[in-house]
Amino acid sequence: MEIDQENSSKLKKWLQRVGWIGVAFFTLKGLVWLVVFYYGAESLKGCIGN
């Protein structure tokens, strides 16, 4: 019974760590895409304006 609790505790810690890493990863990924779209739109605006 004690071994099950220990494995469960390790699993919970691992999932929490992966969860926070996942949130951080997708937040940064979203911010990068916003920057890409912003500068992409700026460069298209420059091409159309000429």
PDB file as gemmi writes it, atoms N, CA and C in Angstrom:
CRYST1    1.000    1.000    1.000  90.00  90.00  90.00 P 1                      
ATOM      1  N   MET A   1       0.825  -1.200   0.000  1.00  0.00           N  
ATOM      2  CA  MET A   1       0.000   0.000   0.000  1.00  0.00           C  
ATOM      3  C   MET A   1       0.869   1.264   0.000  1.00  0.00           C  
ATOM      4  N   GLU A   2       1.967   1.214   0.745  1.00  0.00           N  
ATOM      5  CA  GLU A   2       2.837   2.382   0.830  1.00  0.00           C  
ATOM      6  C   GLU A   2       3.519   2.656  -0.504  1.00  0.00           C  
ATOM      7  N   ILE A   3       3.837   1.607  -1.251  1.00  0.00           N  
ATOM      8  CA  ILE A   3       4.487   1.763  -2.549  1.00  0.00           C  
ATOM      9  C   ILE A   3       3.547   2.469  -3.529  1.00  0.00           C  
ATOM     10  N   ASP A   4       2.256   2.148  -3.494  1.00  0.00           N  
ATOM     11  CA  ASP A   4       1.282   2.800  -4.368  1.00  0.00           C  
ATOM     12  C   ASP A   4       1.213   4.294  -4.095  1.00  0.00           C  
ATOM     13  N   GLN A   5       1.229   4.658  -2.821  1.00  0.00           N  
ATOM     14  CA  GLN A   5       1.166   6.079  -2.469  1.00  0.00           C  
ATOM     15  C   GLN A   5       2.425   6.810  -2.928  1.00  0.00           C  
ATOM     16  N   GLU A   6       3.570   6.138  -2.801  1.00  0.00           N  
ATOM     17  CA  GLU A   6       4.825   6.757  -3.224  1.00  0.00           C  
ATOM     18  C   GLU A   6       4.837   6.967  -4.739  1.00  0.00           C  
ATOM     19  N   ASN A   7       4.403   5.973  -5.493  1.00  0.00           N  
ATOM     20  CA  ASN A   7       4.330   6.106  -6.952  1.00  0.00           C  
ATOM     21  C   ASN A   7       3.329   7.171  -7.346  1.00  0.00           C  
ATOM     22  N   SER A   8       2.211   7.226  -6.631  1.00  0.00           N  
ATOM     23  CA  SER A   8       1.187   8.227  -6.918  1.00  0.00           C  
ATOM     24  C   SER A   8       1.723   9.631  -6.658  1.00  0.00           C  
ATOM     25  N   SER A   9       2.471   9.778  -5.577  1.00  0.00           N  
ATOM     26  CA  SER A   9       3.048  11.075  -5.245  1.00  0.00           C  
ATOM     27  C   SER A   9       4.058  11.513  -6.310  1.00  0.00           C  
ATOM     28  N   LYS A  10       4.894  10.567  -6.747  1.00  0.00           N  
ATOM     29  CA  LYS A  10       5.875  10.892  -7.786  1.00  0.00           C  
ATOM     30  C   LYS A  10       5.172  11.267  -9.087  1.00  0.00           C  
ATOM     31  N   LEU A  11       4.109  10.548  -9.409  1.00  0.00           N  
ATOM     32  CA  LEU A  11       3.357  10.832 -10.624  1.00  0.00           C  
ATOM     33  C   LEU A  11       2.721  12.220 -10.558  1.00  0.00           C  
ATOM     34  N   LYS A  12       2.154  12.563  -9.419  1.00  0.00           N  
ATOM     35  CA  LYS A  12       1.534  13.885  -9.266  1.00  0.00           C  
ATOM     36  C   LYS A  12       2.570  14.992  -9.411  1.00  0.00           C  
ATOM     37  N   LYS A  13       3.734  14.816  -8.802  1.00  0.00           N  
ATOM     38  CA  LYS A  13       4.794  15.825  -8.912  1.00  0.00           C  
ATOM     39  C   LYS A  13       5.237  15.977 -10.366  1.00  0.00           C  
ATOM     40  N   TRP A  14       5.392  14.843 -11.066  1.00  0.00           N  
ATOM     41  CA  TRP A  14       5.819  14.874 -12.461  1.00  0.00           C  
ATOM     42  C   TRP A  14       4.783  15.581 -13.322  1.00  0.00           C  
ATOM     43  N   LEU A  15       3.501  15.274 -13.121  1.00  0.00           N  
ATOM     44  CA  LEU A  15       2.443  15.907 -13.903  1.00  0.00           C  
ATOM     45  C   LEU A  15       2.361  17.400 -13.634  1.00  0.00           C  
ATOM     46  N   GLN A  16       2.552  17.799 -12.388  1.00  0.00           N  
ATOM     47  CA  GLN A  16       2.530  19.233 -12.078  1.00  0.00           C  
ATOM     48  C   GLN A  16       3.683  19.950 -12.757  1.00  0.00           C  
ATOM     49  N   ARG A  17       4.859  19.335 -12.738  1.00  0.00           N  
ATOM     50  CA  ARG A  17       6.029  19.954 -13.370  1.00  0.00           C  
ATOM     51  C   ARG A  17       5.825  20.062 -14.879  1.00  0.00           C  
ATOM     52  N   VAL A  18       5.354  18.997 -15.496  1.00  0.00           N  
ATOM     53  CA  VAL A  18       5.101  19.013 -16.938  1.00  0.00           C  
ATOM     54  C   VAL A  18       3.986  20.000 -17.254  1.00  0.00           C  
ATOM     55  N   GLY A  19       3.002  20.097 -16.389  1.00  0.00           N  
ATOM     56  CA  GLY A  19       1.902  21.033 -16.592  1.00  0.00           C  
ATOM     57  C   GLY A  19       2.383  22.471 -16.638  1.00  0.00           C  
ATOM     58  N   TRP A  20       3.223  22.847 -15.704  1.00  0.00           N  
ATOM     59  CA  TRP A  20       3.735  24.219 -15.684  1.00  0.00           C  
ATOM     60  C   TRP A  20       4.673  24.477 -16.846  1.00  0.00           C  
ATOM     61  N   ILE A  21       5.460  23.481 -17.196  1.00  0.00           N  
ATOM     62  CA  ILE A  21       6.342  23.635 -18.358  1.00  0.00           C  
ATOM     63  C   ILE A  21       5.501  23.785 -19.624  1.00  0.00           C  
ATOM     64  N   GLY A  22       4.425  23.024 -19.709  1.00  0.00           N  
ATOM     65  CA  GLY A  22       3.528  23.119 -20.864  1.00  0.00           C  
ATOM     66  C   GLY A  22       2.875  24.486 -20.973  1.00  0.00           C  
ATOM     67  N   VAL A  23       2.416  25.005 -19.845  1.00  0.00           N  
ATOM     68  CA  VAL A  23       1.793  26.337 -19.844  1.00  0.00           C  
ATOM     69  C   VAL A  23       2.809  27.389 -20.279  1.00  0.00           C  
ATOM     70  N   ALA A  24       4.003  27.306 -19.735  1.00  0.00           N  
ATOM     71  CA  ALA A  24       5.041  28.278 -20.097  1.00  0.00           C  
ATOM     72  C   ALA A  24       5.403  28.163 -21.575  1.00  0.00           C  
ATOM     73  N   PHE A  25       5.529  26.928 -22.067  1.00  0.00           N  
ATOM     74  CA  PHE A  25       5.882  26.711 -23.468  1.00  0.00           C  
ATOM     75  C   PHE A  25       4.840  27.301 -24.402  1.00  0.00           C  
ATOM     76  N   PHE A  26       3.567  26.987 -24.169  1.00  0.00           N  
ATOM     77  CA  PHE A  26       2.533  27.467 -25.077  1.00  0.00           C  
ATOM     78  C   PHE A  26       2.306  28.970 -24.952  1.00  0.00           C  
ATOM     79  N   THR A  27       2.553  29.544 -23.780  1.00  0.00           N  
ATOM     80  CA  THR A  27       2.477  31.002 -23.636  1.00  0.00           C  
ATOM     81  C   THR A  27       3.569  31.666 -24.470  1.00  0.00           C  
ATOM     82  N   LEU A  28       4.783  31.169 -24.347  1.00  0.00           N  
ATOM     83  CA  LEU A  28       5.881  31.739 -25.140  1.00  0.00           C  
ATOM     84  C   LEU A  28       5.661  31.520 -26.630  1.00  0.00           C  
ATOM     85  N   LYS A  29       5.163  30.353 -26.984  1.00  0.00           N  
ATOM     86  CA  LYS A  29       4.892  30.069 -28.391  1.00  0.00           C  
ATOM     87  C   LYS A  29       3.841  31.036 -28.939  1.00  0.00           C  
ATOM     88  N   GLY A  30       2.806  31.302 -28.172  1.00  0.00           N  
ATOM     89  CA  GLY A  30       1.777  32.245 -28.592  1.00  0.00           C  
ATOM     90  C   GLY A  30       2.326  33.650 -28.759  1.00  0.00           C  
ATOM     91  N   LEU A  31       3.180  34.067 -27.825  1.00  0.00           N  
ATOM     92  CA  LEU A  31       3.776  35.400 -27.931  1.00  0.00           C  
ATOM     93  C   LEU A  31       4.676  35.511 -29.159  1.00  0.00           C  
ATOM     94  N   VAL A  32       5.422  34.447 -29.444  1.00  0.00           N  
ATOM     95  CA  VAL A  32       6.279  34.464 -30.635  1.00  0.00           C  
ATOM     96  C   VAL A  32       5.429  34.594 -31.890  1.00  0.00           C  
ATOM     97  N   TRP A  33       4.321  33.864 -31.964  1.00  0.00           N  
ATOM     98  CA  TRP A  33       3.458  33.955 -33.149  1.00  0.00           C  
ATOM     99  C   TRP A  33       2.837  35.342 -33.282  1.00  0.00           C  
ATOM    100  N   LEU A  34       2.492  35.971 -32.164  1.00  0.00           N  
ATOM    101  CA  LEU A  34       1.967  37.337 -32.243  1.00  0.00           C  
ATOM    102  C   LEU A  34       3.003  38.285 -32.836  1.00  0.00           C  
ATOM    103  N   VAL A  35       4.252  38.136 -32.424  1.00  0.00           N  
ATOM    104  CA  VAL A  35       5.328  38.969 -32.962  1.00  0.00           C  
ATOM    105  C   VAL A  35       5.518  38.684 -34.449  1.00  0.00           C  
ATOM    106  N   VAL A  36       5.491  37.410 -34.825  1.00  0.00           N  
ATOM    107  CA  VAL A  36       5.658  37.040 -36.236  1.00  0.00           C  
ATOM    108  C   VAL A  36       4.550  37.652 -37.078  1.00  0.00           C  
ATOM    109  N   PHE A  37       3.304  37.532 -36.635  1.00  0.00           N  
ATOM    110  CA  PHE A  37       2.184  38.093 -37.397  1.00  0.00           C  
ATOM    111  C   PHE A  37       2.254  39.618 -37.450  1.00  0.00           C  
ATOM    112  N   TYR A  38       2.652  40.248 -36.352  1.00  0.00           N  
ATOM    113  CA  TYR A  38       2.741  41.707 -36.329  1.00  0.00           C  
ATOM    114  C   TYR A  38       3.767  42.195 -37.352  1.00  0.00           C  
ATOM    115  N   TYR A  39       4.978  41.643 -37.302  1.00  0.00           N  
ATOM    116  CA  TYR A  39       6.010  42.084 -38.239  1.00  0.00           C  
ATOM    117  C   TYR A  39       5.721  41.619 -39.658  1.00  0.00           C  
ATOM    118  N   GLY A  40       5.037  40.489 -39.802  1.00  0.00           N  
ATOM    119  CA  GLY A  40       4.623  40.052 -41.131  1.00  0.00           C  
ATOM    120  C   GLY A  40       3.633  41.019 -41.736  1.00  0.00           C  
ATOM    121  N   ALA A  41       2.678  41.492 -40.943  1.00  0.00           N  
ATOM    122  CA  ALA A  41       1.692  42.454 -41.427  1.00  0.00           C  
ATOM    123  C   ALA A  41       2.370  43.788 -41.756  1.00  0.00           C  
ATOM    124  N   GLU A  42       3.334  44.177 -40.950  1.00  0.00           N  
ATOM    125  CA  GLU A  42       4.062  45.424 -41.221  1.00  0.00           C  
ATOM    126  C   GLU A  42       4.822  45.323 -42.542  1.00  0.00           C  
ATOM    127  N   SER A  43       5.439  44.189 -42.798  1.00  0.00           N  
ATOM    128  CA  SER A  43       6.195  44.058 -44.045  1.00  0.00           C  
ATOM    129  C   SER A  43       5.245  43.990 -45.239  1.00  0.00           C  
ATOM    130  N   LEU A  44       4.090  43.353 -45.095  1.00  0.00           N  
ATOM    131  CA  LEU A  44       3.109  43.337 -46.193  1.00  0.00           C  
ATOM    132  C   LEU A  44       2.561  44.727 -46.461  1.00  0.00           C  
ATOM    133  N   LYS A  45       2.343  45.484 -45.404  1.00  0.00           N  
ATOM    134  CA  LYS A  45       1.846  46.853 -45.564  1.00  0.00           C  
ATOM    135  C   LYS A  45       2.874  47.685 -46.326  1.00  0.00           C  
ATOM    136  N   GLY A  46       4.150  47.436 -46.041  1.00  0.00           N  
ATOM    137  CA  GLY A  46       5.216  48.150 -46.756  1.00  0.00           C  
ATOM    138  C   GLY A  46       5.265  47.761 -48.220  1.00  0.00           C  
ATOM    139  N   CYS A  47       5.008  46.506 -48.556  1.00  0.00           N  
ATOM    140  CA  CYS A  47       5.025  46.047 -49.947  1.00  0.00           C  
ATOM    141  C   CYS A  47       3.838  46.615 -50.724  1.00  0.00           C  
ATOM    142  N   ILE A  48       2.684  46.650 -50.102  1.00  0.00           N  
ATOM    143  CA  ILE A  48       1.485  47.128 -50.783  1.00  0.00           C  
ATOM    144  C   ILE A  48       1.545  48.643 -50.965  1.00  0.00           C  
ATOM    145  N   GLY A  49       2.136  49.345 -50.026  1.00  0.00           N  
ATOM    146  CA  GLY A  49       2.195  50.797 -50.086  1.00  0.00           C  
ATOM    147  C   GLY A  49       3.110  51.312 -51.169  1.00  0.00           C  
ATOM    148  N   ASN A  50       4.061  50.511 -51.599  1.00  0.00           N  
ATOM    149  CA  ASN A  50       5.024  50.997 -52.611  1.00  0.00           C  
ATOM    150  C   ASN A  50       4.462  50.888 -53.952  1.00  0.00           C  
TER     151      ASN A  50                                                      
END                                                                             
